[in-house]
């Protein structure tokens, strides 16, 4: 099981979403992807997609206007 | 009397109404309904449909005049209406105040949600894309006599066919834009 950090700070929609999707595709079931982002609409659409896909998702506000979306690949 | 140990703002942060109204973003449906209501108010109060980017052309003209230039001979500003708007100045321009309000409101919203952040620029690519994109959008919006607000949103809201034509053009433009984005930013 590995943990991958994806730095999307300073990237605007929809770049974080597409990057997260591509990254998660290369990962194994059980791996954890941490997406760092500071674009508020990505903070909405990245968790939304991951939940719809059936993964375990948690959003953490790490600083003002900065979030980490933690996605555990389940399938 | 014993003083409460938790600070005021720490308590506000956990308040359910704060979280519901100011912290969490509104849903798309809520925002869409509010936008629709306020554009009706705008049309009723000002007798003009809502627009955003036409004002930006005036801002450009005022800046150009401030630097000593003249737009008197420009075809775009040739109408007497445009000339009198330019002569009256930005402080007497209602649409400019509405745009100031959008900027101030967006800032207030992000501050109230503690979401304000000065973002770093990640690459030169971002600057180039932003400049090219901004120029294309501004130029296109003036050619079409409106942006996605004035031409699309207000157009469709006024039951005008031109709004739907704009929508078709924008849809295909967005496809091309997305392809370019994935190509250059992934």
Contacts between the chains, C-beta under 8 A, distances in Angstrom:
chain1	res1	chain2	res2	distance
A	9	B	119	7.4
A	9	B	120	6.9
A	9	B	122	7.6
A	10	B	119	5.1
A	10	B	120	4.9
A	10	B	121	6.5
A	10	B	122	4.1
A	10	B	126	7.6
A	11	B	122	6.5
A	11	B	185	7.6
A	14	B	178	7.7
A	14	B	181	7.4
A	15	B	181	7.1
A	15	B	185	5.1
A	15	B	186	7.3
A	18	B	182	6.3
A	18	B	186	6.2
A	19	B	186	6.6
A	22	B	186	7.0
A	38	B	117	5.5
A	38	B	119	5.7
A	39	B	119	8.0
A	40	B	25	6.7
A	40	B	110	7.6
A	40	B	115	5.9
A	44	B	25	6.4
A	63	B	117	7.6
A	64	B	114	5.0
A	64	B	115	6.4
A	64	B	116	6.0
A	64	B	117	5.8
A	65	B	110	7.1
A	65	B	114	7.6
A	65	B	115	4.3
A	65	B	116	5.8
A	65	B	117	3.2
A	66	B	117	6.2
